[in-house]
Amino acid sequence: MAPYIFMERNGIHIIDLQKTQAKLEEAAQALRQIAKSGRKVLFVATKKQAKDIIAEKVTPVEMPYVTERWPGGMLTNFPTIRKAVKKMSTIDNMATDGTFDNMSKREKLQINRQRAKLEKNLGSIADMTRLPAALFVVDIMKEHIAVAEARRLNIPIFGIVDTNSNPELVDFPIPANDDAANSIAIILDTVIEAIKSGNNERKLERANNEQQTSESQPKKSKRPSKERRRQSVEGEDADGKKSSKKLNKKAKDIESDEKE
């Protein structure tokens, strides 16, 4: 952490805020590109000071997060985690299709407890159908298991790094105090704003592509088809033949009157 330390006073290291700002802007730019591509960022913060802030700020942008105990193998054994998430939906279906009606009170209680436990640990990642594109960690020392799994799978890591941490463990370190709620909230405000910007750019690009696609489609010609034109020409010919027959008949009648 030496490059990010401004000074030491009374045995306390003070972080250089200018470097914090530079690293935060770099991380925000990378997160904006990830959100623009439509991929997910998994937020991890199980410490007391950060869990409520994460849940409050991340929910509006529809990103997955973990604020309870990190389940071992969340990333490296992702298929098993997905099975646990599917189990939650299975229990929900049992409550709606009448299966619970045939169960005893004790069985219902056990299943509901199991459902509550799964919801507490995995409810926030229920919509995560594949591995995240990046990991955002509030305290890389406390969440060392999550960091190790992400490094093993080569998933980019964004992390708030305090003076007692090793910034080389993450791809995008943000030097800051990870024990202060105000510090965490300020950093998250910038991060969430970048993700919102990326989502908006993605929606705008999609709308423009749909508009260009609709404009490039060939318009239907208003000219009559060959069949209709042929029928109209035949009709004109038939009318012409009828009119000529009438003229010939009138001429014959006039000639007969003159002879008489």
N, C-alpha and C positions, 0 to 999 in steps of 0.2 A: 504493500500500500504506500510505499515511500513516495512515488511520483504524485500521489494525490493528497499528501499531507502538507498543510500550509505552515504549521508551527506546532511546537509542544509547549504546554504551560502547566505547571504543577503536575506533571506526569500524565496529562491528558492531551491526546493528539487532536488537533483541529484540522478539519478537512478544508481544502481549497475549493470554495464555492464556484469559482470561475471554471474550474475543471469539471465540477459537478454539472454545471449548466451545459458545457460543451458535450459531455458524455450523454446527458439526458436528451439533447437535441439529436445526437447521432442515433440513439436507441429509438426515439420517437419516429424518425424518418424510416428506419428499417421496419418498425411495427406498422407504419402506415402502408408500406408496400405489401406486407403480408396480408393485411386486412383488405387491401385493394384486390388481391388475387383470390379472395374468397376463402382463405384458409383460417384455421382456428389457432388461437394462442391460449395455452393453459396457464392460469394464474395459480400460484401456490403460496399460501401464507397461513400457517397453522398457529402462529404465535398470537397471544391474546390481544396485543395492541393493533394487529393488522387484520384479523379475520373479519371483523365487522365492516371495516373500510373496504376491503376487497369485495365482500358480498354486495355492499351498497353501490359501489361504482362500476363493477364489472357486469352486473345483471342487465342494465339497460342496453349494453352493446352485444348481448347474447353470446358471451364468451364463457367457456367452461372454467371452473375454479375449484380448488380444494382448500377448505378452511378447517377441516377436522384432521384426524391422523392420516398421514400419507400411507395408503395401502401398498405394501411391498409388491412390486411387479406391475404397478399401474401402467408403465410404459413397456417394460421388457416382456411382460406376460399379458399383453393387452387383450387377447381373445378371452382369457378367463375372466377378466374384469367385465367384458361385454356380456358374458353369460350371466354374471350377477345382476347387471343392469336389466337384461331381458327377464330375469326372474321377477323383478319388480313389476314389470308390465304384465307378466303372467298372473301375479297375485291380484293386480287391478282388474284383470279380465274375470278372474274367479268371483270377484265381488259384484260384477255386473251381470254375469251370465247365469246366476242362480246356484253356482256350486257351493257357496257358503251356506245356503239353506239346508243342505244335506249334511253339514258338519256339526259336530258338538260344540258347545260353548268353549271348551278348553282348546280344541283344535283351532278355532277362530282366533282365540287370544294369542296362541303361539305364532300363527301366521302373521297376525297384525304386528306383533313385536318384531318379527323378522323383517317385515316390510319397513317398519320405522327405523330399524338399524341400517338397512340398506339405503334408505332415503337420506339418513344423516351422513353417511360416508360417501355415497355415490350419486346422490340426487342431483348435484350440480353438474355432473358430467353425463347425464342421461342422454343428451343430444349429441354427444361426441362419438360419432360412428367410426372414426379412424384416428390414427395417431396425430397429435397436434403438430403444427408447423414450427412452433416455438414454445419455449417455457419462460414464464416471468416469475422469478422467485424473489420474495421480500428479504429473507435471511438465508444466505447460502450455507451458513454454518449449521443452522438448525435443520434445514431441508437438504442435508448432504446426500440422503438416499435418492431423492428426486434428481438432484444434480448429477449423481453418478449414473443413474439410468439414462438420463438425457444425453450425457457424454458418450455412453456406450452405443447409443443409437444415432449419434451425430445430429441430434436435434439442437438447433441454436438456443442458447440460454441468455436471457436478459435478467440481470440481478442487481438488487440494491446491496452494495458492498460496504460494510463498515470497516473501521480501522483494524479490527481483529481478524479480518477475512483475507483470503487470497484471491485477488481479482483475476488471476490467470485461469481460474477454474470456469469462468463464464466468458462468453463471446462478446457480450455487451455489458461491461460493468458500469454501474452508476454509483459513484462514491457518495455515500450519505449515511446519516444516522438511522439505522434500521430498528431502533428501539423507541423512537419518538413518533407518536401518532401523527403529529402535524407534518413532520418530514415525509412520512409515508403518503399522507393524503396529497401533499403538493406534487410529489412525483407522479402519483397515480392520476391526478388531474391532467397533467401533460400527456401521459401515456394514453389515457382513455380518449382525450381529444384527438390524438393522432389516429387512433383506431376508427373513431367516428368519421374523420376526414377520408380515410381509406375506403370505408363502407359507402360513403356518399359518392365518391369518385367511381366506384364500381357500379353503383346503380345508374349513374349518369351515362357511363359508357355503354351499359346494357341497353338503356333507352335509345341512345343514338344508333346503336347497331340495329335494333329492331326497326327504327324509322328508316334507315338506309336500306334495309332488306325489303321493306314494304314498297319503297319508292323504286327500287330496281326491278321489281316484278313487272313483266310486260302487261300493258293494259289491253283489255278486250276490244277488238275492232268493232266499230258500229256499222261497217259495210255489210250488206246482206250476204248470206251464204250463196255458194254457187247454185245450190238446189233451188233456192227461192228466186234467184235471178233467172234461172232457166224456166221456171214455172211462169214468171211474169212475162218473159219473152214469148212463150207459147201462147199465153193468154192474149197478148197483143196480136200475134199472128192470126189467132182464131177470130178475133174481132175484126181484123183487117179483111179476112176472107168473107165474113158475113156481110160487111159493108159493101164489098165489091159485088157480091151476089145481088144485093138489093139494087145497086145502081144498074146492073145489067138488066134486071127485071123491069125497072122503070123505063129504060131505053126501048126495050121491046114493046112495052105498052104504048109508048108514044108513036112508034113506027106503025103499029097496027091501027091506031086512031087516024093517022094521016092517010093511010090507004083507003080507009072507009070514007 
